[in-house]
C-alpha cells in the first residue's frame, strides 16, 4: 500500500468484499527497467541515504508504465470488488479503533501521572525558577498534564487556584505567559 500510495481503507473494504485471492508475485523486475535511468538512479541514491520515499512518485511512475504496456494482464486485481459504502464503513471502524486506542493511552498516561502528581507539582516551581526557555517549556508541559488530570477528576477549580498561586511571582514574564496561553492555561 505504501509503495503504490493506496488508501488503507480502500484496501480493507476490498479485502472484506472480495473472494480470497491467490498469492501472486509482483513483477517488480519488469517495472524497474521501465523507469528512466535518472529516476532509477535518484531513487537508489535516496534509498542508500535512508531517505523516505514519501511521494511514491517513482512507484507510481513504474506502476503506470507497467499498466500501459501492451498485453498487460491485471490478474492480481481481477477479482477485487468494493463499493464506497464499504470503504466508508471500514474507515469508520478504523477511526473508532484508533479513537479507542488513543483514549486508552490517555487514561494510562493520566493514571501514571496520578501516582506521581505531587512530585510533578514540586518540579514546576524549580523549572520556573530557572527562567529559561527550556525550563518554561518543561514546566508548562507539566502544568498541561496536571490540568488534564484535574479535568479528568473534576477538580479544575482546585487546579486553577493552585496554579494561580504558583504563577504569581512570574506574572510579568511575557515568555512564560505566551507559553501558558498556547496551552490554554492562561488568558
C-alpha positions in Angstrom: 0.0 0.0 0.0 2.8 2.4 0.8 4.7 1.5 -2.3 1.7 2.4 -4.5 0.3 5.1 -2.2 -3.1 3.3 -1.9 -5.7 4.3 0.7 -5.6 1.7 3.5 -9.4 1.9 4.0 -10.0 1.1 0.3 -7.8 -2.0 0.6 -9.6 -3.0 3.8 -13.0 -2.7 2.1 -11.8 -4.5 -1.0 -10.4 -7.3 1.2 -13.7 -7.6 3.0 -15.9 -7.6 -0.1 -13.7 -9.8 -2.3 -13.2 -13.5 -2.6 -9.9 -14.9 -1.3 -7.1 -14.2 -3.7 -4.2 -16.5 -4.5 -0.8 -15.0 -3.8 0.9 -13.6 -6.9 4.4 -12.4 -7.3 4.6 -8.7 -8.2 6.5 -8.1 -11.5 8.9 -5.6 -9.9 11.7 -6.8 -12.1 9.7 -5.8 -15.1 8.7 -2.4 -13.6 12.2 -1.2 -12.7 13.6 -1.2 -16.3 10.6 0.9 -17.4 11.7 3.8 -15.2 14.0 6.3 -16.9 17.6 5.9 -15.8 17.7 9.3 -14.0 14.7 8.3 -11.9 16.1 4.9 -11.0 19.4 6.5 -10.0 17.7 9.2 -7.9 15.6 6.5 -6.2 18.7 4.4 -5.4 20.6 7.4 -4.0 17.6 8.2 -1.7 17.3 4.6 -0.6 21.1 4.4 0.0 20.9 7.5 2.2 18.0 6.1 4.1 15.7 8.9 2.9 12.0 8.0 2.9 10.2 8.0 -0.4 7.1 9.9 0.9 5.8 10.9 -2.5 5.7 7.4 -4.0 6.4 9.2 -7.4 8.9 6.5 -8.6 6.5 3.7 -7.6 3.5 5.4 -9.3 5.6 6.1 -12.4 6.6 2.4 -12.6 3.1 1.2 -12.0 1.7 3.5 -14.7 4.3 2.3 -17.2 3.6 -1.3 -16.3 -0.2 -0.9 -16.8 0.3 0.9 -20.0 2.3 -1.9 -21.5 0.6 -3.8 -24.3 -0.7 -7.2 -23.3 -0.6 -6.3 -19.6 -2.8 -8.7 -17.6 -4.1 -7.4 -14.3 -4.6 -10.9 -12.8 -3.7 -9.7 -9.3 -6.7 -7.4 -9.0 -9.2 -9.0 -11.4 -11.4 -10.2 -8.5 -11.2 -7.2 -6.2 -14.6 -5.7 -5.6 -15.8 -2.9 -3.2 -18.1 0.0 -3.1 -17.9 3.4 -1.5 -20.2 2.4 1.4 -17.8 -0.4 2.2 -14.8 1.9 2.2 -16.7 4.4 4.4 -17.6 1.6 6.9 -14.0 0.3 7.0 -12.8 3.9 7.5 -15.3 4.5 10.3 -14.3 1.2 12.0 -10.6 2.0 11.8 -11.1 5.6 13.1 -13.2 4.2 16.0 -10.5 1.7 16.9 -7.9 4.5 16.7 -10.0 6.7 18.9 -10.4 3.9 21.5 -6.7 3.2 21.5 -5.9 6.9 21.9 -8.4 7.1 24.8 -6.8 4.1 26.5 -3.4 5.6 26.1 -4.6 8.9 27.5 -6.2 7.2 30.5 -3.0 5.2 31.1 -0.9 8.4 31.0 -3.3 10.1 33.5 -3.1 7.0 35.8 0.7 7.1 35.7 0.7 10.9 36.4 -1.7 10.4 39.3 0.8 8.2 41.0 3.5 10.9 40.9 1.3 14.0 41.0 2.9 15.7 44.0 6.4 15.1 42.6 5.4 16.8 39.3 3.8 19.7 41.2 7.1 20.1 43.1 9.1 20.2 39.9 7.1 23.1 38.4 8.4 25.9 40.7 12.0 24.6 40.2 11.7 24.7 36.5 10.1 28.1 36.5 12.8 29.5 38.8 15.4 28.8 36.0 13.8 31.5 33.9 15.0 29.8 30.7 13.1 28.8 27.6 13.6 25.1 28.3 12.6 25.4 31.9 9.4 27.3 30.9 8.7 24.7 28.2 9.0 21.8 30.6 7.1 23.5 33.4 4.2 24.3 31.0 4.1 20.8 29.7 3.8 19.5 33.3 1.1 22.1 34.0 -0.9 21.0 31.0 -0.6 17.4 32.1 -1.7 18.3 35.6 -4.6 20.3 34.2 -5.7 17.2 32.2 -5.6 15.1 35.3 -7.6 17.7 37.2 -10.2 17.8 34.5 -10.4 14.0 34.5 -11.0 14.1 38.2 -13.5 17.0 38.0 -11.1 19.1 40.1 -10.4 22.0 37.8 -11.2 24.8 40.3 -8.6 23.4 42.8 -6.1 23.1 40.0 -6.7 26.7 38.8 -6.2 28.0 42.4 -3.0 26.1 43.0 -1.7 27.1 39.6 -2.5 30.8 40.2 -0.6 30.8 43.4 2.4 29.1 41.8 2.5 31.6 38.8 2.0 34.8 40.8 5.8 35.6 41.0 6.0 35.2 37.2 3.1 37.5 36.2 5.4 39.8 34.2 7.2 37.1 32.2 6.0 37.5 28.7 7.7 34.4 27.5 6.0 32.3 30.2 2.6 33.9 29.6 2.8 33.2 25.9 3.5 29.5 26.5 0.7 29.4 29.1 -1.7 30.9 26.5 -0.6 28.4 23.8 -1.6 25.5 26.2 -4.8 27.3 27.3 -3.5 27.6 30.8 -3.8 31.4 30.9 -5.9 34.1 29.2 
